[in-house]
Amino acid sequence: MNTAIIVSTQVIDNQTRTFAAKVVADYSVQADGFTPCTGVIVGTCYGDWYLPSKYELNLLFQQKAVVGGFANDYYWSPTEINGSNAPSLAWEQDFANGDQGRGMKSNSIRVRAVRAF
């Protein structure tokens, strides 16, 4: 749901790189999980990607050896920080040590899209 809300206010902007949620929402892959869809392929494309919440990212960190593919780096969540700075802050997850913290949305860090949780 947060991904849909974020996407509704975004446009692709190659200058500021503030388009990760939009790319996630617009992206489709074939059944193998990584080959992009290049046309209408009925029944084998998946386009239900979203950015995992703060809580889902923490669960992914706890199972990162099982899930695989994570760098020891920070990953964005679409979960915003409540308060006066909410428009400029969101939660991030450190996949090196499991810490969660606040980050400026203008920072360039990794994202990891998921289809289901």
Buried (B, 14 or more C-beta within 10 A) or exposed (E): EBBEEBBEEBEEEEEEEBBBBBBBBEEBBBEEEEEEBEEEEEEEBBEEBBBBBBBBBBBBBEEBEEEEEBEEEBBBBBBBBEEEEEEEBBBBBBBEEEEBEEBEBEEEBBBBBBEEE
